[in-house]
Amino acid sequence: MKHRTAILLILILCATTFISGCTDSSSTSQSVTTHEENAESAATVTVTDAMGREVEIPDTIENVICSGSGSLRLLTYLESEDKIIAVDSIESRDNPYDARPYALANPQFATDYTVFGEFRGNDNPEKILALEPQPDVILKTYSASGYDPVELQEKTGIPVVVVNYGNMVTNREDMYQAIRIYGEVMDKEERAEEVVSFFDETITDLNERTSDVSNEEKTSCYVGGIARAGPHGLQSTEPTYPPFLFTNALNVAYDDMDLSTAEVAKEKIIEWDPEIMFVDLSTLQSEDENSAVYQLQNDESYQQLQSVTSGNVYGVLPYNWYTQNFGSVLADSYYAGKLLYPEKFEDVDVEDKTAEIYTFLVCDGDEELGEEVANMMFNAFGEPAFTKLDV
């Protein structure tokens, strides 16, 4: 009997040890699995931004905010505007005039989102920290203005990725780098390359149509009323106006210095006496003597210009609106080309081309929406764009 009892105790001990071992193994396995899942959910990648900072961001981005002029525009180019969870104050403003195609294509920006800070990058860390859900990353342009990106990242604990917005003439590489960095952050590298290619191919098309025209054959031109932080009169021009550069136009105000906008003397405009006058319709926000259209209609000196006496004064789309709207630059370029070199652009319907540009850049390929945005842009300032002005 004692012998049998001893054997029974040994068997019970073995069984207990076996069960315990299985339980420990299962527990350990569960612990490892949980650890791996947590590690996967916390996976990060490192992005080098335009400031040369190595910024660690989540591997998968679900929620973002865009800080600074043009930041949300770039995100819209990448067809990632649905990832935003809040907007800056420019999007919520009730403005009778608006020349931002990306915003016209997305009216929900003005109605459906919380405001996280003021425009031009003047962010509010407290408002950002109150957002629910929290952004995975803050995408920021123009780091030298507004809230310092390094301090913003420290205060919020949210990674801030900075880009240089660039432009289409003197800083196109910055512009392309910005698109590519946003593409890397949003896992939209392929779309970023499509956008870069679209700009390159369009600019090449404009250049190839006009590059063989000699200066003697060209029609002299001038653009006035160029917007810069608000409306301006006829003396506000752009010596390196992209639509003129892309079409190799004879811009009487051309200057190869690195100038984006300039205020020229009235006497110089009269001296230049351009054959065709273009007017940036943003000037119509000034419904008085500060408007370029008013000045052309009422100033006796301007009334003597050959472009006025011949009826060759035309309205173009504003594109300096919360920094440059690159699609509108291209649309203006085709319109300028059509007027300056009609035989070179006889196959181009400028209104259709404008709708095509907006469809690709800001309408996620929706052609009907692209036409709507183009029509809103044409008629945003009372006087329709791409038509002859009554001066």
C-alpha positions in Angstrom: 0.0 0.0 0.0 2.8 2.5 0.9 4.5 1.6 -2.4 1.3 2.3 -4.4 0.8 5.6 -2.6 4.3 6.7 -3.4 3.8 5.8 -7.1 0.5 7.8 -7.1 2.2 10.8 -5.6 5.0 10.7 -8.2 2.4 10.5 -11.0 0.4 13.5 -9.6 3.7 15.5 -9.3 4.6 14.7 -12.9 1.2 15.6 -14.2 1.3 18.9 -12.3 4.7 19.8 -13.6 3.6 19.0 -17.2 0.4 21.2 -16.9 2.5 23.9 -15.3 5.0 23.7 -18.1 2.3 24.0 -20.7 0.8 27.0 -19.0 4.1 28.8 -18.7 4.8 28.1 -22.4 1.4 29.5 -23.4 1.9 32.5 -21.2 5.3 33.2 -22.6 4.0 32.8 -26.2 1.2 35.2 -25.5 3.7 37.7 -24.0 5.9 37.5 -27.1 2.9 37.9 -29.4 1.7 40.9 -27.5 5.1 42.5 -27.5 5.4 41.9 -31.3 2.0 43.5 -31.9 3.0 46.5 -29.8 6.3 46.8 -31.6 4.5 46.7 -34.9 1.9 49.3 -33.9 4.8 51.6 -32.7 6.9 51.1 -35.9 8.5 54.3 -37.0 10.5 55.6 -40.0 12.9 58.5 -40.2 12.4 61.3 -42.7 14.9 64.0 -43.4 13.1 67.4 -43.8 14.2 70.6 -45.6 15.9 71.8 -42.5 18.2 68.8 -42.5 16.5 67.4 -39.4 16.0 63.7 -39.1 12.4 63.4 -37.9 11.0 60.1 -36.6 7.4 59.6 -37.6 5.0 56.7 -37.4 5.3 54.2 -40.2 1.6 54.6 -41.1 0.1 58.1 -41.1 -3.6 58.3 -40.4 -4.1 61.9 -39.1 -2.2 65.1 -40.0 -2.5 68.8 -39.8 -0.9 71.2 -42.3 0.7 74.4 -41.1 1.8 77.4 -43.2 1.0 78.9 -46.5 0.4 76.3 -49.2 0.9 73.3 -46.9 -2.6 71.9 -47.4 -2.4 72.7 -51.1 0.6 70.3 -51.4 -1.3 67.6 -49.4 -4.2 68.0 -51.8 -1.9 67.6 -54.8 -1.0 64.2 -53.3 -4.7 63.2 -53.0 -4.3 62.9 -49.2 -6.5 65.7 -48.0 -8.8 63.2 -46.3 -6.1 62.7 -43.7 -6.4 66.1 -42.1 -8.2 66.4 -38.8 -8.0 70.3 -38.4 -7.2 73.4 -40.4 -5.6 76.8 -39.9 -7.7 79.9 -39.8 -7.4 80.8 -43.5 -9.7 77.9 -44.4 -12.5 79.0 -42.2 -12.6 82.6 -43.3 -15.7 83.9 -45.1 -14.1 85.8 -48.0 -16.1 87.1 -50.9 -13.0 86.5 -53.1 -11.1 83.3 -53.2 -8.5 82.2 -55.8 -7.4 78.9 -54.2 -8.4 76.0 -56.4 -7.5 73.4 -53.8 -10.0 75.1 -51.3 -12.7 75.5 -54.0 -12.5 71.8 -54.7 -12.8 71.0 -51.0 -15.4 73.2 -49.4 -15.4 70.9 -46.4 -12.2 72.5 -45.3 -14.2 75.6 -44.3 -17.1 73.8 -42.6 -16.1 70.4 -41.2 -12.9 71.0 -39.3 -11.6 72.5 -36.0 -9.2 75.4 -36.3 -5.8 74.6 -34.7 -4.1 78.0 -35.2 -3.8 81.1 -37.2 -2.8 81.2 -40.9 0.8 81.6 -42.1 2.1 79.0 -39.6 1.0 80.8 -36.4 0.1 77.6 -34.7 -1.5 77.2 -31.3 0.1 74.3 -29.4 -2.7 74.2 -26.8 -5.3 73.8 -29.5 -3.2 71.1 -31.2 -2.9 69.1 -28.0 -6.7 69.3 -27.6 -7.4 67.7 -30.9 -9.0 64.3 -30.9 -7.6 62.2 -32.4 -4.1 63.6 -32.2 -2.2 64.2 -35.4 0.5 61.7 -36.2 2.6 64.4 -37.8 2.5 68.2 -38.5 3.5 69.2 -42.1 4.9 72.7 -42.2 5.9 75.2 -44.8 7.8 78.5 -44.4 9.6 77.5 -41.2 11.1 81.0 -40.7 7.6 82.5 -40.2 5.0 81.6 -37.6 5.7 79.1 -34.8 9.2 77.7 -34.7 8.9 74.0 -35.8 11.5 72.7 -33.3 9.7 74.4 -30.4 6.4 73.2 -31.7 7.6 69.6 -31.8 8.9 69.9 -28.2 5.7 71.5 -26.9 3.3 69.0 -28.5 5.4 65.9 -28.7 4.2 65.5 -32.3 6.8 65.2 -35.1 7.0 68.3 -37.3 8.2 67.8 -40.9 9.3 71.0 -42.6 9.5 71.7 -46.3 10.6 74.7 -48.4 7.6 75.6 -50.6 9.7 76.8 -53.5 8.4 78.3 -56.7 8.2 77.4 -60.4 11.0 79.6 -61.6 14.0 80.1 -59.3 13.3 77.4 -56.7 11.6 74.6 -58.6 13.9 72.1 -57.0 12.7 73.2 -53.6 9.1 72.8 -54.8 9.8 69.3 -56.1 11.6 68.3 -52.9 8.6 69.5 -50.9 6.2 67.4 -53.0 8.5 64.4 -52.6 8.9 64.8 -48.8 5.2 65.0 -48.4 4.9 61.9 -50.6 7.4 60.1 -48.4 5.5 61.0 -45.2 2.1 60.1 -46.6 3.3 56.9 -48.4 2.4 58.6 -51.7 5.8 58.5 -53.4 4.2 57.3 -56.7 1.7 60.1 -56.8 4.4 62.6 -55.9 6.4 61.6 -58.9 3.3 61.9 -61.1 2.8 65.4 -59.9 6.5 66.3 -60.5 6.3 64.8 -64.0 3.0 66.7 -64.7 4.7 70.0 -64.0 7.8 69.1 -66.0 5.9 67.9 -69.0 3.5 70.9 -69.0 6.4 73.4 -68.8 8.2 71.6 -71.5 5.2 71.7 -73.8 4.8 75.5 -73.3 8.5 76.0 -74.0 8.6 73.8 -77.1 5.7 75.6 -78.7 7.4 79.0 -78.5 11.2 78.5 -78.3 11.8 78.9 -82.1 10.1 82.4 -82.3 12.6 85.2 -82.7 12.4 88.4 -80.6 11.6 90.3 -83.8 8.4 88.3 -84.3 7.2 88.5 -80.7 4.5 90.8 -79.3 5.6 92.9 -76.4 3.6 92.4 -73.2 3.3 93.5 -69.6 1.4 92.2 -66.6 0.1 94.5 -63.8 -1.9 94.3 -60.7 0.1 91.3 -59.4 -1.1 90.3 -55.9 1.3 90.2 -53.0 -0.2 89.9 -49.5 -3.3 91.6 -50.9 -4.4 93.5 -54.0 -2.2 96.1 -55.9 -2.4 98.5 -58.8 -1.0 98.5 -62.3 2.5 99.2 -61.2 2.8 95.9 -59.3 4.4 93.5 -61.7 6.6 90.5 -61.8 9.9 90.8 -63.8 10.1 87.0 -63.9 6.4 86.4 -64.4 6.3 82.6 -65.0 3.6 82.5 -67.7 5.9 84.9 -69.7 9.0 82.9 -69.0 7.4 79.5 -69.9 6.2 80.9 -73.2 9.4 82.8 -74.0 7.4 86.0 -74.1 8.8 89.5 -74.7 8.1 90.9 -71.2 8.9 94.6 -71.2 9.5 94.5 -67.4 11.8 91.5 -67.5 14.8 91.5 -65.2 17.0 88.5 -64.7 17.5 89.4 -61.0 15.9 87.1 -58.5 12.7 89.1 -58.1 9.2 87.7 -57.5 7.3 91.0 -57.5 8.3 94.6 -58.0 6.7 98.1 -58.0 7.7 99.8 -61.2 7.4 103.5 -62.0 4.3 104.7 -63.9 6.7 106.4 -66.3 8.3 103.1 -67.1 5.0 101.5 -68.1 4.3 104.5 -70.4 7.8 104.3 -71.8 7.6 100.6 -72.5 4.1 100.9 -74.1 3.4 97.2 -74.4 1.3 95.9 -77.3 -0.6 93.5 -75.0 -1.5 94.2 -71.4 -2.4 91.5 -68.9 -4.1 92.3 -65.6 -4.1 90.1 -62.5 -7.8 90.1 -61.5 -6.9 90.1 -57.8 -6.6 93.9 -58.3 -10.4 94.0 -58.4 -10.6 93.5 -54.7 -9.8 97.3 -54.6 -12.9 98.8 -55.9 -11.4 102.3 -56.2 -8.4 104.2 -57.6 -6.1 101.5 -56.2 -7.4 99.0 -58.8 -5.4 98.5 -62.0 -8.6 98.3 -64.0 -9.8 101.6 -62.5 -6.4 103.2 -63.3 -6.4 102.0 -66.9 -10.0 103.4 -67.3 -9.4 106.8 -65.7 -5.7 107.8 -66.0 -5.2 109.9 -69.1 -1.6 108.7 -69.4 -2.6 105.0 -69.4 -5.4 105.8 -71.8 -2.7 106.6 -74.4 -1.1 103.1 -74.2 -1.3 101.2 -77.4 -2.7 98.2 -75.6 -5.5 100.3 -74.3 -6.3 102.1 -77.6 -6.3 98.8 -79.5 -8.4 97.0 -76.9 -5.7 94.5 -76.0 -6.1 94.4 -72.3 -6.9 91.0 -70.8 -7.7 89.6 -67.3 -5.7 86.6 -66.0 -6.2 84.4 -62.9 -4.5 85.4 -59.7 -2.0 82.8 -58.4 -0.4 84.5 -55.4 -3.1 83.5 -53.0 -1.8 82.0 -49.7 1.4 81.6 -51.7 1.6 80.3 -55.2 -1.1 78.2 -56.8 1.0 76.3 -59.3 -2.0 75.1 -61.3 -3.1 78.7 -62.0 0.4 79.6 -63.1 0.1 76.9 -65.8 -3.4 78.0 -66.8 -2.3 81.6 -67.2 0.7 80.4 -69.2 -1.6 78.7 -71.8 -3.7 81.8 -72.0 -0.7 84.1 -72.5 0.6 81.7 -75.1 -2.7 81.6 -76.9 -2.8 85.5 -77.2 0.9 86.0 -77.9 1.3 83.1 -80.4 -2.2 82.2 -81.7 -0.8 79.9 -84.4 1.3 78.0 -81.8 -1.6 77.3 -79.6 -4.4 76.8 -82.1 -5.1 73.3 -80.8 -5.5 74.5 -77.2 -8.9 75.4 -75.7 -7.7 77.4 -72.7 -10.9 76.8 -70.6 -10.6 73.0 -71.2 -6.9 73.1 -70.4 -7.6 74.9 -67.1 -10.2 72.4 -66.1 -7.8 69.6 -67.0 -5.0 71.1 -64.8 -7.3 71.5 -61.8 -8.8 68.0 -62.3 -5.4 66.5 -62.0 -3.9 68.6 -59.2 -6.8 69.3 -56.8 -9.9 67.3 -57.8 -8.6 63.7 -57.4 -9.3 63.1 -61.1 -12.9 64.1 -61.0 -13.4 65.9 -64.4 -16.8 67.3 -63.5 -15.4 68.9 -60.3 -12.4 70.2 -62.3 -14.8 72.0 -64.6 -16.7 73.5 -61.6 -13.4 74.7 -60.0 -12.3 76.2 -63.3 -15.6 78.1 -63.7 -15.4 79.3 -60.1 -11.9 80.6 -60.7 -12.9 82.3 -64.0 -15.7 84.2 -62.3 -14.3 84.8 -58.8 -13.7 88.6 -59.3 -16.7 90.0 -61.1 -14.8 90.5 -64.4 -14.4 87.1 -66.0 -10.8 85.8 -66.4 -9.4 85.0 -69.8 -11.4 87.7 -71.5 -10.8 91.2 -72.9 -11.3 93.9 -70.2 -13.3 97.0 -70.9 -10.9 99.8 -70.3 
